[in-house]
Amino acid sequence: MKKKNSKKPIKKIASPSLKRKTVSAPQAQAIRNLADQIGKLIALAGYKSSFSLTTVAKEKGLQKYIPKKSANKKEAFFIFLKNLYCHKPRTIKIIVREILPTAIEKRHAKGDPILETEALELSEKLKKIEIDLHDEIMAMNLPKERPRIIPPPIAIQKILDAFTLHPTLLPDCKAMFTDGHINESVRKALERFEKRIQDISATHNRQGVELMGDVFNEQSPKIKFNNLSNPQEINKQKGFKLISMGIMHWWRNNLSHGDELQLPHHDALARLILVSNFLHEMDNRLI
């Protein structure tokens, strides 16, 4: 006779399924704020650079958490972080660690460095979802203030190379701009513009706004661009006068104080080009 097996069959215990984290309204708002902050550090996707959230997520095997279709970049970042928070909350810290050093380097190269205050804002927003990177962020020793000398990005330098500045602004105004002395390059250009007008009009006893209003006065101009024989010609003379007065009152006066924050590179480039164009117009004046 066969002996009966006295051992009771072992019951398999099902492993508890990992619960998906739910997101409360305050947490959703915290994630959205964090998404906005991270969106300032990295693009969602890009064809010119491999540094994008889509690429980083793919490298970490997290691409499925990025929505395939989204109304805009902000919403895509929010949905991605919300998905991670629900399914893989620890990976948010990994993603930020991956992004931040490269973002610091790229923002500096673009002339828009990440300051300590911006990094601390990121740290505080991470803490709202229970991620602490404060010590690591502080260890990066980011600048507290925007440096006064930041060379423009190569892309902007190429624009200036392709544009022929008026000889009056060469070589020093262009060299200052390229070397990162952005405000000084624009201030010097305006100074050259003013001096050119004084010399042509033989008006050395006036300067700035007063000089422009007097020399380009459409009623009796010392420098005129046409015969002022119709409304269109008068408009040009008056427009040149008003813009010249404006850039002296705003650009020249502000930059002369020496305490003005450095202009964004694209802004300074536009100012240099405008002054150059006005100098070219002066060359075509009616003699």
Secondary structure by P-SEA (a helix, b strand, c coil): cccccccccbbbbcccccccccccaaaaaaaaaaaaaaaaccccccccccccaaaaaaaaccccccccccccaaaaaaaaaaaaaaccccaaaaaaaaccaaaaaaaaaacccccaaaaaaaaaaaaaacccaaaaaaaccccccccccccccaaaaaaaaacccccccccaaaaaaaacaaaaaaaaaaaaaaaaaaaaacccccccaaaaaaccccccccccccccccaaaaaaaaaaaaaaaaaaacaaaaaaacccccccaaaaaaaaaaaaaaaaaaaaccc
